Structures are given as structure tokens and as C-alpha cells.
């Protein structure tokens, strides 16, 4: 009876905190962000200009202002549509209970896990849809009133218990549908894009069944000594994402691997091994997501690293940065001048059952970009890159090496790319040799080291 009473107290406490966080984080969509007309804007390797020097014929009143404004407006719309099309993953409440806890929300503690999910989601978008893909309904969100949109997203979409009971059946149905589509039964490109758009989001659903959902990431975190409600640093999250992709059972995820750099060093042969292991003779080498935990200074971010960060975010291979400012984690996706553009996970939304057909997509896309001065950035972060094959990785290595050489004003760069395997440099094992079911002893030691990161999340 005493244990039951304790559980009830924990549930009440959880509901109270959920209500408090919902109120606390409801302001996110209400603030406005301003962009300069005079500087280019970069978003995950794409560049947008909000002013134009294009020659044009004069209008009847002797001015070309109307034509210029039209070009600028088109560029702004393209940027907005591109930004809104990125997958936005935020705090949620009233999702199925996280095993071993009384938590049905990640408000107040899950923001780094959410930013890690966003980075991985962008990698999957590149893998299945390509960088030029945009969501056809993006402007439906962008043009709507923020408050009315927000109130729509917090409606109760389904009960947690019902989700847990129906989830397995729906996932099986989706698997059948996927197999039919893989046989080439696409009606058109739009149908294919919609399928993968929804499929990618479903992999991040707040359900124990979702491959990259919060429940699964917390489960892997348990093996490092963390429990639901603990904070996670960006380096730890990188390893959790690698483990989640490695353990994913969906056949469509077998064509992608994740490599995490060791001690700020990318060992090229280890990356190639990750791409070529379990190689399908018909498909060739696998795509790889490279995660590089780095530190941009001591207690504060060193401004000398600004050009390096800009260079990385300008690359077509970049899928973003897991970072933030002290006490808050953000997903950095671009920049303008000396300000970083990001998506903020600190917005509490209601659970969405992504296993049901035609689940609402609106709450997974952010209607407004945010900007933050680079100097406010916390030095702990994880850089994400995507390479579709080995040749792509070779090209990316060349471009990154150029950025490292041109942007680093210090004796040692933030990270290095070296030839060979990690084992050639006296490391016990490389990531591709590790156990698939449990973290290795070597990894657990690293997690203890990463847990001392100066990156506290609220």
C-alpha cells in the first residue's frame, strides 16, 4: 500500500509539473525574429539573399522597386518554406509512461534529447527525400496565427492507454504499406514524399515502439546510469543516437549508419567501415551520419570559432548542431551575420499518436525561426554531417579540412580527420566493433567523462 501511495504522489507531482511547464514554455511562438535585408542567410548548406542586384526594366513610374520587392519576397518565401519544412521536435506531455518512472512528459529535462532527434531527423530527410524537398503545406502553418495554431496543437489527440494498445497493430499495418510502396507502387512523387515525411516523423514518436522516440533514447540512457528526468549533454546524446540507429529494426533504416568521433578525431577508415559493413551488393555502400562532439572554448565560447561554425553550417553535408546556450539546448540550423538560427524544443505540446493513419503534421513543423548571438552559445556541442556514400564522405572530408585550416587561428583545430582506424592509435575498439546489444565497458567510461560536461539543462 505504501508503494502505491508513493506512486500516486509521483503521478500528482508529474501532472502539476506538466501544467507548470506548459504555462512556462507557451511563450516560444509569440516572439518575433528579425532578419537583415543586407546579409545572406544560410540554412543547412543553402544560401538565401533578401536583397537583389538583378537588373530589371523600369516600371511605368520610372522605378524598379516593385520588381525588386517581388524578387526579395520570393527569396524570403523560399527561406521560410525551407525552414518550416524541417522537422521540429519539442517537449510533449501526456505520452505513455516512461518505463521505470512516473513521467508522462519530458518538460524541463528532455531538450537535448529533442535537439538530437531534430538533427537525426534532418539526416533522414536528406537520406530519403533529399535537400531540395519541402513540405507542400508549409505556408498553411506560416500564415496562420501563432496562438490559434498553438491552441490547436495542444488539443487531446488520443489517450496514452489507447496508443499503447493500438501502437503495435498500427506499426504492423505501416510495415505492410511500406513493403507495397517499396515494390514501386507509387502513384506519383507527391505520394512517395508524403509517405517518407510521415514515416520519418513516426520514427520519433513518443512511444516505446518508436525507433528514435524519447522512450527508446531514455532506455539506452539507462545503460549509462541515467534515468528519465536526468539531463543529457550533447556528447552523450550523440552516442544514444548512434545506438538507436544501430538497433533499429526497420528494414528501411538498414541503409544508414552513425559514426561518433572519438576525442575530437574522425578516423576515416572507421567511417568507411561503418558505411561498408553489412553492405548490400545491389545498393552499394551505406550512407553515414557523422556526429562530432566538440567544445568551442572553456567556460565561454571562443569567438575565434565563429567562422568555423559558419563554415560548417554552410556545407551541403551539414545536418545541424546539437548545442544551445547555458541551461537550454537548441538545434542550430543556420546563421546570418554573427547570429545563429535555431529551432527551440522548449515548447510544451500534447502527445500525438503517430501510429494512426493521417496523424496531424502541424505540431512537427516550427512556424518561426529564432536567432541568437554566437557569443551566447554554450561551448559544448555536437556537429552533425550526412554523407550518402563513401565518395560523398571523401568529398566532405576535403571541404571540412579546408574549413578547419582557414578558420582555425589557434595551434590545434576543434577536431581532426586522420587516415586509418582508431585501433591504429592504441584505442581498444572502434564503434563498428562494439557490442550491438549493450554499451561496451570503454563506452561506459566515456559516458562518465561526458557526464561532467558544463552543460546543465532545465
N, C-alpha and C positions, 0 to 999 in steps of 0.2 A: 504493500500500500504506500509506503514511504517513497519508493521509487516512482510509482505512478504519480504521486503528488508533485514530485520534483519535475517530472516530465511536463505536467500541466503548467507549472510555474514557468518553465522554459518556453513553452508554446505561447503563453501570455506575453512574456517578455519579448519574444520574437515578433509578435503581432504589433506590440507597442513601438518597437524599434522600426518596424516596417512603415508604420504610419508616420513616424517622425522623419524618416529618411525620404519618404515620398514628398512630404512638405518641404524638406530641406533642399532636395535636388530638383524641384519643379521649376526653378528659375532658368535652367540651362537654355531653353529655346527662346526665351524672351529678350535676350540681349542681342544687339546688332553688331555686326562686324563690318569695318570699313576697309576698302581696298583703294590703292592709288591708281590713277589712270596712267601714270608716267613710268611705271616699272612693270616688267614682265612677272607673271605668276606661274610658278611651277607646281605641278601636281603629279606625283608619281611618274616622273620622266616626261611629262607633257608640258609644253610651254604655251601660255596664253598671253596675248597682248590686249590691253584695254584702251590703247590709243593706236591710231593708224597714220602712216605717212604715204598711204596709197594715193597716186594721182587720180583725179576724177574730174569729170566735166562740171562746170559751174551750173547751179540751178538758175531758174528764171530771175531770181532776185540778186544774182551775182555772187552767190555764196555756195560753197560745197559742204557746209555744216551738216545738212540733212543726210547726205550720203555718208559722211564721216561717222555721224552718230549711228547710222544703220549698221556700218561695219563693226563699230565698237560694241553695239548692242548684241550683234550676232556672236562676237567673241566672248562676251560676258555670259550669254546664254549657254554657249558650248562648255564653258568652265563650270557653270552651275549644274548643268546636266551631268557632266563627268563626275563632279563631287558628290552629288546626290546619289548617283548610281553605285558608289562604294557601299559596302555592307557595314552597317552601324550596329554595334552590339553593346548594350547598356545594362545597367542594373535591372533586375527583374524581381518581382515579388509574387508570392503565392504559386510558386512552381512546386513540383513533387519534392517531398522531403529528401534532403541530402543524407545519405546513409551514415549512420553513426553520429548524427546531430539532430537538433530540433529546428534547424534552419530551413526556411522555405523562401529565403531571399538572400541575395549577396550584397545588398545595400551596405555601404560603409567598409567593405573589405575586399570585394571582388574586382576592383577596377583594373588592376594589372592583368588579371586573367582575361578580362574583356578586351583590353587593348591587344593582348596577344592573339586572341581569337580574331580580331579585326585584321591583323597583319596576315595571319594564315588564310583568312577568307579572301584577301586580295590575291594571295598566291594562287589560290584555287580558281579565282576568276580568270587570271592570266592563263592558267592551265587548260581550263575548259571553254572559256569564252573569248579570251584574247583581250589585249589592252584597249582596243577600239570599241569594245562593247559598252553600250549604255542602256539603262532601263527605259523602255518606251514611256512609262508612266511617271518619270521623274518629276516633271513640271506640275503634275497633279498635286504633289506634296509641296513643291517650292512655292506655288501660287496660293496655297491655302493659308488661312490664318493660323498662326502657331498655336494659339490657345485652343481653338476648336479642334485642331489636329491632335493636340496633346490629350484633350479630353476623350477623343475617340480611342486613342491607343490604350488608355487606362481602363477601358471597359472590361468587364469579366468575359473573356472569350471562351473559356471552358474550365471545368473543375479539375483540380490536380488529380483526384482519385480516378476520375473518368479517363484522364490522359494516361495514367499508368496502366489502366486495364485495356485500353484500346490501342496503346502505342505499338505493341508487338505485332498486332494484326495489320495495322496500317503500314508499318515498315515492310512487312512481307508483301503487301499489295504494291508498294512503291517499287520493291525489288523486281516484281513481275513486270510492272510497267517499264522500268528501266531496261530490262532484258529485251522487251519488244522494241524499244527505241534503238537499242544498240544494233539490232538487226537491219537498221536502215529505214525503218518505217516512219520517217519524218515527213510530215505534210509540207513543212516549209521551214525556213531558217528561224522564223519567229517562234515556232513551236519548240524547236531544239533549244533556243536560248532561254525560253521560259522554263523549260524542264531543268536545265542546269542552274539557272538562277534560284529556283526553289530548292533544288537538291542541295546546293551549297549551303543555303540558309538552314535547311533541315539538319545538316551535319553539326550545326552549332546550337541545336535546340536544347532547352533546359529540361532535359530528360535523361535518366540513367542509360537510355538506349542510344543516345546521340554520340557519334564517334568523337566529336570535339566539343561536346557540351560541358558546361560547368561541372556537372556531376562527375563526368569521366576525368576531368583535369584534377578535381579535388581528390578523386580516388588514387590517381598516380601520386599526388602530393602526399597522401597518407604514407606512402612507402619511403618518403624522405623525412618523416617525422612531423609533418604538418597536418593540421586538421582544418575542417571547414570553419571559416571565421578568421583564420590566420592571414596575415598579409604576405604577399609574394613579391620578390624583386624581379626585374626584367630578365636577369640571367637564369633564375630558377624557372621562370615561365618558358624560356626558350627550350629547356630540357623537357619540360612537361609536354610541350607541343611536339617535340621530336618523338617522344614516347607514344603519344596519342596517334600520330600518323603511322608509326611503326606497327602499332597494334590494331589499326583499323581493319575491319573485315570486309568492307565493301569492295567488290572487285574493281570498281572504277577508281579506287584510290591506290591500286597496286602500281600505277604508273608514275608515282611521285614519291620522293624520299626527302627526309630532312636531315641536314648536317649542322651540328653546332660546333663553332670554333672553340678550340681549347687554348686557354691562356692567351687570348687575343692573336691567335695564329690559325690561319686557314691552311691545312695541309692538302695540297692539290690532289695527290694520289688517293687520299681518303675520300675526297669529294667524288672523284671518278669512280672509286669502288662502290660508293653509295648509289651512284647512277647506274652502274652496270650489274650490280648484284641482282639476282632473280630476273635477269634480262629476258625479255620476250623476243624471240628471234624475228617475229613479224613486226614488232613495234620498235625494235632497236633499244637504245639506252633510255633510262628513265629521266624525267625531269627532277630537279632538286631545288629545294628551298634551303638557302644558307642563312643561318642565324649567327650573328657575331656580337656577343656581349662585350661592351667596351665601357670605358669611363672617360668622360670628357674633362677631366680635371680632378682636383682634390675635393675640398668641401663645396666649392662652387665651380660652375662650368667655365672653362678657359675660353675666352673669346677668340683665341687664335684657331680654335677648331671650327669656327663658323663656316669658313669657306669649304672645309672638308664635308661638313654636314650638307651644305648646299649642293656640293658636287655629287654626293650620294643620292640625294633626292631628285637630282636632275637626270639620273640614269634610267634608261628604259627597263633595266633589270630590277630596279628598286620596288619593293612592296611595302615600304614604310619603316617606321622606327617605333619600337615599344619604349616609351620614355615618360616624360611629364615634367612637372615641377615638384619641389618638395611637398610631400603629403598627398599628391594627386597624380595619377597616371593618365597619360593621354596617348592617342595614336597619331603620331606625326606623319603627314602625307605630302607636305609641300612647303613652299615658302614664298614670300615676297619681301624683297629687301632684306632686312635683318629680323624679320618676324617669321615664325613657323606657323604653318596652317595645320590644324588638327581636328580630330573628332573626339568628343568628350563622352566617356561612358557614364559620367555621374548624373544620370537622369533615370529616375525610377519608373519603370513601366510594368504593366501587368504581364503575367505569363501568357505566352501564345503557344498553343498546341500545333507544332509544325508538322505533325504526323497526319493531320486531316487534309483532305483534298481542298485546294484553293484557299489555304490559310491566308489571312491578310498580310500583305508585304510592307505596308506603310511604316510600321514601327521599326523596321530594319534598315531604314534609309534616313539619313540626317538631313533636315531641310536647310540647315545653315552652318557654314564653315566658321571656325573660330581661329583667331590669331593670337600669338603670344611672342613676346620678345625673346630672342635666343638667349639672352643673358639670364633669363629667369629659369631656364631649363635645368633640371636636376642632372648632374653628371653621369649617373648610372642609366644606361640604356642598352637596347639590343637592336642592331641593324638587321633588316631583312632583305634578301635578294632572291630572285627566281631565275633559274636557267632551264630552258626547255630540254636541253641535251648537252652532251659533252662539248661539242663545238661552241655552243652558246656560252658555256662556262669558260672556255678558253678566251673567247672574245671579252666576256665580262671581266675576267682576270686582268686583261691588258688595260681596259679602261679604268678599272679600280686602281691599278698600280700607278697610272698616270695621275689620278686624283690624289693619291697618297703622297706622291713625290712633289706635286705642285702646291698642295695645300698645307703640308706639314712644315712648320717653321722650327720645330724642335728636333733634337737629335734622333728621337725614336718616334715613328708613326703610331697611330692609335692601334693598328693591327697590321699584320704582315701576311702575305701569301707566299708560301715556300713550296718548293718541289719535294716530292717524297711523301712517305707516310709518317704519322705521329710516332709509330713504333721505332722509326729510324732515329728518333731523337730521345730515346730512353723512356718513352711513355709505355705504360703497361699494356694498354689496348686502345684500339681506335673505336669510334662509335659503331661502325658496322660489324664489329666482332662481339659487341656486348650481348648479354642475355636478352631475349625478346620478352620474357615474362616478368622479370624483376630488374630493378636498377642494380648495377654492379657495386661492389664494395668501393671501387675507385670513384664511381659517380656519387655515392652517398657522402664520401669525404668532400667532394666538390660542393655538394649542396650545403653542407655545414659551413663551408667557406663562403658561399654566396649568401647565406642567411645573415651574414654580418654586413651586408650592403647598407650604405647610408641612404636608404630609400624607404621611408615609413609611409604607409598609406592609411588614410582614414576613410 
